[in-house]
Amino acid sequence: MINTKDNKLLEVTGLNTAFFTGEEVIRAVNDVTFTVERGEVFGLVGESGSGKTVTAHSIMRLVHPPGRIVSGRILFEGRDLLDLSEKQMEGVRGSRIGMVFQEPMTALNPVLRIGEQIAETIEIHGVRQGNGARERALELLGQVGFEDPEKRYIQYPHQLSGGQRQRVLMAMAVSCDPSLIVADEPTTALDVATESQILGLTRGLVDSLGMSMIFITHDLTIVRSMGRSVGLMYAGRMVERNRVEDFFREPLHPYGRGLLGSIYGFSGSAKRLKAIPGSVPKLSELPAGCKFHPRCPFVMDVCKGDEPAMKEVAKDQWVRCYLY
């Protein structure tokens, strides 16, 4: 894919989001920068508490008090979303950017039939009204793999399995033909077989509809099968941005190397899995310098002082590390 400015759908630059609790400031997203191109699946990866979901909510302008987007730029389709009024942003959510939330049971209204929820989304954004919205909802239910859309249309969320509810959320997310989908761990709590089905459905929808996607996950195996580019987050920072094939061949950041080693045995033997020592620090108790340095096997004195900047070491390859 040609890497031109016109091909960039989303540009997040220097994003900072913090939570203000009394006298304490929790910097959940710190200086995060990345780009999503048209037609691209961008994998956003990291352990729990790394800032992935807060980054997604910041893009959608869904950060609520005591959280606040402090600074940065979120340029989407030529407009900075941070400059829009709430009313203007309501026109972007669902219409131009669709979101698949992590927990389908809480994301769906328990007292509304699922078909009505999809149709309501279509009507709110003026795509179709009345019977037209209903017909579109039925079409979408078939598109996400339901064999009997009429039956599913009149069911309530509690009558569906977790995987089926996730399909409904996918239908809602694509109902207004957005150019970007943000999927926040859509396979959480699903069994392996259902996860595979949802991943196949997601990939198929993105390809067939020509959409871009930010796919948030803690599972590197999913990124390998889904994404073209990957952003690795740690303690609120993005520590590596890379092409998926290059990341899995030779990750740049020691944290990425540790993750692969703990899953695949990056040393070359599938039997020699290596755990990363220590644990992810609390955002309220971050160490000085590089936030990964207490767990890093390559730590140097400089790592314990000032935090390294993100630097481009090759085309489309960025890393936040003093080794480069």
TAZI-V719184 format. One record per residue. N is the residue number from 1. D_FIRST is the distance of its C-alpha to the first C-alpha in Angstrom with 1 decimal. Layout:
# TAZI-V719184
N | D_FIRST
N | D_FIRST
This chain:
# TAZI-V719184
1 | 0.0
2 | 3.8
3 | 6.2
4 | 9.0
5 | 12.0
6 | 11.8
7 | 8.7
8 | 10.9
9 | 13.1
10 | 15.4
11 | 16.6
12 | 19.5
13 | 21.5
14 | 24.8
15 | 25.7
16 | 29.3
17 | 31.1
18 | 34.7
19 | 37.6
20 | 41.0
21 | 43.8
22 | 47.1
23 | 47.1
24 | 44.1
25 | 40.5
26 | 37.9
27 | 34.5
28 | 32.2
29 | 29.0
30 | 29.1
31 | 26.6
32 | 23.5
33 | 20.2
34 | 16.6
35 | 13.6
36 | 11.9
37 | 8.8
38 | 9.1
39 | 9.1
40 | 9.1
41 | 12.3
42 | 13.6
43 | 16.8
44 | 19.7
45 | 22.3
46 | 25.8
47 | 29.5
48 | 31.7
49 | 32.4
50 | 29.3
51 | 28.3
52 | 25.5
53 | 27.3
54 | 28.7
55 | 25.2
56 | 24.3
57 | 27.6
58 | 27.1
59 | 23.9
60 | 26.0
61 | 29.0
62 | 31.1
63 | 32.7
64 | 36.4
65 | 39.4
66 | 40.2
67 | 36.5
68 | 34.9
69 | 31.7
70 | 33.1
71 | 30.4
72 | 26.8
73 | 24.2
74 | 22.1
75 | 20.1
76 | 18.9
77 | 17.9
78 | 19.6
79 | 22.7
80 | 24.1
81 | 25.3
82 | 28.1
83 | 29.6
84 | 30.1
85 | 33.4
86 | 33.9
87 | 34.4
88 | 31.1
89 | 29.4
90 | 31.1
91 | 29.3
92 | 25.9
93 | 26.7
94 | 26.5
95 | 25.4
96 | 22.0
97 | 21.7
98 | 23.2
99 | 24.6
100 | 25.8
101 | 28.6
102 | 29.7
103 | 33.2
104 | 33.4
105 | 37.2
106 | 37.4
107 | 34.4
108 | 36.2
109 | 39.5
110 | 42.1
111 | 44.5
112 | 42.1
113 | 41.2
114 | 37.5
115 | 37.1
116 | 38.7
117 | 36.3
118 | 33.2
119 | 35.0
120 | 36.0
121 | 32.4
122 | 31.7
123 | 34.8
124 | 34.4
125 | 31.2
126 | 32.8
127 | 30.5
128 | 33.6
129 | 37.3
130 | 40.1
131 | 39.8
132 | 36.4
133 | 35.1
134 | 37.0
135 | 35.5
136 | 32.0
137 | 32.9
138 | 34.3
139 | 31.2
140 | 29.0
141 | 31.5
142 | 31.1
143 | 27.3
144 | 27.4
145 | 29.8
146 | 33.3
147 | 35.5
148 | 38.1
149 | 36.5
150 | 39.9
151 | 41.5
152 | 38.7
153 | 38.8
154 | 42.3
155 | 42.0
156 | 42.0
157 | 39.6
158 | 42.4
159 | 42.6
160 | 39.1
161 | 37.9
162 | 35.3
163 | 32.6
164 | 33.7
165 | 33.7
166 | 30.2
167 | 29.2
168 | 31.1
169 | 29.1
170 | 25.9
171 | 27.4
172 | 28.4
173 | 25.1
174 | 23.3
175 | 26.5
176 | 25.5
177 | 21.9
178 | 20.4
179 | 16.8
180 | 17.1
181 | 19.2
182 | 20.8
183 | 22.3
184 | 25.0
185 | 26.1
186 | 26.5
187 | 27.9
188 | 30.6
189 | 34.0
190 | 32.9
191 | 34.1
192 | 31.9
193 | 31.9
194 | 31.2
195 | 28.4
196 | 26.7
197 | 27.3
198 | 25.9
199 | 22.7
200 | 22.2
201 | 23.0
202 | 20.6
203 | 17.6
204 | 18.8
205 | 19.2
206 | 15.8
207 | 14.2
208 | 17.0
209 | 17.1
210 | 13.5
211 | 14.3
212 | 13.0
213 | 15.4
214 | 17.1
215 | 19.0
216 | 22.0
217 | 23.9
218 | 26.3
219 | 25.4
220 | 22.9
221 | 23.1
222 | 21.5
223 | 18.5
224 | 18.1
225 | 18.0
226 | 16.2
227 | 13.6
228 | 10.3
229 | 11.8
230 | 15.5
231 | 18.1
232 | 21.6
233 | 24.6
234 | 28.2
235 | 31.2
236 | 29.2
237 | 26.9
238 | 23.3
239 | 24.0
240 | 20.6
241 | 16.9
242 | 14.8
243 | 12.2
244 | 14.1
245 | 14.7
246 | 15.9
247 | 18.0
248 | 19.8
249 | 20.3
250 | 21.7
251 | 21.7
252 | 22.5
253 | 25.0
254 | 28.4
255 | 28.1
256 | 25.0
257 | 26.9
258 | 29.9
259 | 28.1
260 | 26.7
261 | 30.2
262 | 31.9
263 | 29.9
264 | 29.2
265 | 31.5
266 | 29.0
267 | 31.9
268 | 31.2
269 | 33.8
270 | 33.3
271 | 36.9
272 | 36.7
273 | 35.0
274 | 35.4
275 | 36.0
276 | 35.0
277 | 38.4
278 | 39.4
279 | 37.7
280 | 35.4
281 | 37.5
282 | 38.6
283 | 36.9
284 | 40.4
285 | 41.2
286 | 38.3
287 | 39.2
288 | 39.0
289 | 36.2
290 | 33.3
291 | 33.7
292 | 33.0
293 | 35.5
294 | 38.4
295 | 36.5
296 | 34.7
297 | 36.0
298 | 34.8
299 | 36.5
300 | 38.0
301 | 40.4
302 | 37.8
303 | 35.9
304 | 39.0
305 | 39.2
306 | 36.4
307 | 33.1
308 | 30.2
309 | 27.5
310 | 23.8
311 | 22.5
312 | 19.3
313 | 20.2
314 | 17.0
315 | 13.4
316 | 12.2
317 | 15.6
318 | 18.5
319 | 22.0
320 | 25.3
321 | 27.8
322 | 30.5
323 | 29.7
324 | 27.0
